[in-house]
Amino acid sequence: MRTLAAVGVAALGAGAWACGSSGSPPATTPAPAAGRSTAAATPAARAPAVRRGTLVYQPMRNTAYVVERRDSVSVQLPNGLPQTQELERTIYLTVGTAAGTPMRATIVLDSMIVGGIGISQADADSARGTRWSGTLTPEGRLTGLSSDRSTAVGAQLSGMLPAFFPVLPAGGARDGSAWTDTLTDTLRAMAFNVRETAIVASRAMSADSGFRIESTATFTRSGSGSQFGQVAEVQATGTRHLTTRVRSDGLLTETRGTESSDMTINVPAVGQSLPVKQSATFSIALMAPGR
């Protein structure tokens, strides 16, 4: 029974950082820890907007962010007793894009503080300095993302990187724009490979000196892997809600969100299925230059 519980808890992070990185074109209607990257955070470059009142992503210099996420996971054991675990992450990243068609995007893991199950602090420290590179369209499609090293922590974090560039409708978003998109991503969580497909409905509204984007996603996940000597199959459904604020020049300043999912972990070798409930809160915040 203990092995079953361990397999269940190990699979919990499967969708913890999923944000989606590709998909069909959208349908539209009218304080960092020591060891931070040597790339200093500087204000974003301001390029002229493509069309007045339209939001698209533009080149920006290296900009520092802090990401915080807390997951609460409950596994229903075969004896009927629940086992609840908490996962906490505080992640410092530097994000930048360079002019081009498409633009070149670079994201660096400056440092990471962990708590609860899933990742040890030593593993998090060993991933410090990981650099991801990819290409970005003005509508926020981040593709070809690859890292300069292979670590378990880096593989788990890669699924959350598209959150810095919420996907916009073709031609950009305007006040009142509404669109839907189908996003897919392959996620790595410990020994599990999980595929997520999400249908995301979004709406943009003018706010302050930029836009507020409200997005609601319904998603399914499936995958399999081996953990603690047991092969497990994972199936899940869930919802995610995001409120994102983006400046008129395309710089993300804040994201806040919640997520919940129901997961079933099948362990064929012992003929058991484990029901799992997961809930999470997360945020992305722009940091002041020099901090």
N, C-alpha and C positions, 0 to 999 in steps of 0.2 A: 504493500500500500504506500509506503514511503517513496518507493521508486516512481509509482504512478503520480504522486503529488509533485515530485521533483520534475518529472517530464512536463506536467501541466504548468508549473510555475516558469520553467525555462522557456516555454513557448509564448509567454505572455507578451514579451516585447515585440512580437512579430509585426504588428502594425504601429508600433509606438511612434514612429517618426514619419509615417506615410503622408505624403502630400500630393503625390502624382506628378509625373514629369513629362508625359506625352499624351497624345490623344487626337481625336478627330477635331477639325476646325469647329469652333463654337457656333451654335445657332443663336442668332441675335434677334431682339425686338427693341422698336423705338424705346562691480569692481573686479576687474580681472585679476586672476591669480598670477603669481610669478611665472615667467616663461612665455609671456605673450609674444606674438609674432613681432619681428623687427619691423614689419610694415606698419608705420604709424597711421592712425586714423586721421583723415583730413576731410574737410567739407567736400560734398559731392560737386562735380563739375556741372555747370548749368549750360545746357545746349538749348537753342531755340526750339519751342514746341513745333511739332509737325503741322498742327492746325490749332488755332486758338481754341481753348476750351476742351481739347482732346487729350486724354491721358495715354501716353506710350512710354516705354522704358528707353532711357538715353544713357550714354556713357557716364560713369561716375568713378571718382577716385576711390581709393581704399577707405572704407567706412566700417567702423566697429559696431558690433551688435552683441547683446546678451540674450540668450534663449533660456527660458526656464520651463520645465515640464514636470508634472507630478502625476503618476499613474497609481490607481488603486485597483487591485486585481483580486478577485475571489474565485477560488476553485472549489467545486463541490466534490468532495472525496467519495469513494465508493461506499464508505460507512455512513454517508449522509451528513458528515460534519464539514463545515466550510473551513477553508484556509485562506486568509487574506494577507496580502503582501503589498508593500508600498515601494515605488521606484521614484527616485528624484534625480534630476539632472539640472545643472547650471552650466551653460556652454558659452564660451566667448569666441566669436568668429570675426574675421575681417573679410568683407565682401567688396569686390570691385569689378567694373566692366570697362572694356576698351572699345573705342570706335571701330566699326567694321560692318560688313554685311554678310552674315550676321555679326553681332558684337561678340567679343571674347569675354567670358566670365571667369573669374577666379575667386575661390573661397578658401580661406585658411583657418584651420582649427588652432586658436591661440592657447586655450586651456579649457579644462573641463573638471567640474566638481561633481561627484556622484554620491548617492546615498541609497540605502536599501539593497535589494537583490539585483542581479543581472550583470553588473560591471563592477570590477574592483577599481579602486583609485589608482593602483599601479598600472592597470591596463589603460585607464584613461590618460595617465601621464605619458605612457609610451606612445600614444597616438598624437601627442602635442606636435604641432607643426605640419600636420597632414595638409596637403594642398590639392584641391579639386579644380579641374579646368573643364570648361565646356563652352558651348555657343548659346547665345541668347538672341531671340528675335524681339522687335519692338513690342510685340504682343505678349511677351513673357514666356515663350516656349524655350525651356532650358534643355538642351539635348547634348549628346555625346559626352556626358559627364564622366570623368575618370580621375583617379587620384594617383599621387606620386609614390604611394606606398600601400601595402596591403596589411590591414589590421582588422581584428574583429570589431573594435570600436568604430573605426572609419566606415566599415561596411554597414553598421547599424545606423550611423548618422547620415549616410548619403541620401536616404529616403526623405529626410526633412529639408534638404537644401532648396528644392523648388519653392518652398514657402516664402522665400525672399522675393519671388517674382510671381505673384498671382496671375494666372492666365487671363488675358483680356480678349475681347472680341476683335475680329479682323478690322484693322484700321484704327484700333484704340477705343477707349471708353469715354463716354461723355455723360454729363449729368442726366440721370434717368435711364441710362443704358441697362438692358437686362439681357442675359445670355446664359446658355447652358453648354456644358462641355463634358465629354467623356474622357477621363484620365486613367492611365494604367501605369503601374510601376511594379518592379520586382524588388522585394525587400529581403534583407538578410538579418535574422535575429538568432544569435548564437548558432546552433547547427541547423536552423530551419530556413528554407527558402520559401517565401510567401509571395503570391501574386495578388495585387489589389487592383480592382476595377471600381472606379468611382464616377457617379453622375453628379456633377456640380452645377447648381443653379446660383447665379450671382447677379447682383445689382449694384450699380455705382451711383453715388450721390455726391454733389459738391459739398465740401466741408472745409471750413477755415481756408488755408492756402492750397488746398488740393482736393482729394477725393476720399470718401469712405466707401469701402467695398464690403458688402454683406454677402457671405457665401454659405450655402448649406449643401452638404454632400451626403449621399447614401452610398455605401460601399459594400462590396463582398470581398473576401479574402480566402485563398485556398493555398495549401502547400504541404510539404512533408519534410522530414529530416530525421536525424538520429541524435538522441541525447541520453546520456547515462545508460548506454547499451540497449536502448529501446527505440524502435522505429515508431514514429508518430505521424498521424495525418491531421491537418488542421483545416477547419472550415469556420468562417465567421461572417457575420453581417453587422452593420453598424451605421451610425450617423456622426457627422462632424459639422460644427458651426464655427465660422471664422468672421471676425470683424477686423478689417485691415485698413490702415490709414496710409495713404501715399501722397507725397507732395506732387505739385503740378509738373515738376521736372522728372517724375518717375522714381524718386527715392522713397523707399518704404521707411516709415517712421515708427510704426507700431502694428502689432498683430496680437489679438487675444482670441482664444478659442476653447472649445470644449469638445470632447469626444466620448462616445460610449459604444460598446460592442458586446455581442453575445457570441461566444466561441465554443466550438466542440472539438475536443482533442481525442481522436481515436487511437488506441494503442493495440494493434491487431494481435501482438504476441500474447497478451493477457486477456484479450477479448473484452476490454473495458473502454468506456467512453467517459470523458470528464467534461462536464459543463463549466464554462468559465465566463464570468462577467467582468468587464473592464470599463473603467471610467477615467477620464484624464482632464486636466486643465493645463494650458500652455500659453506662453507669451513670447513675443520677440520685441525687443526695445532697442531703439537707436541710442548709442552712447555718445556722450559729449566728446569732442576732439580732445586728445591728450589724456583721456582717462583709461 
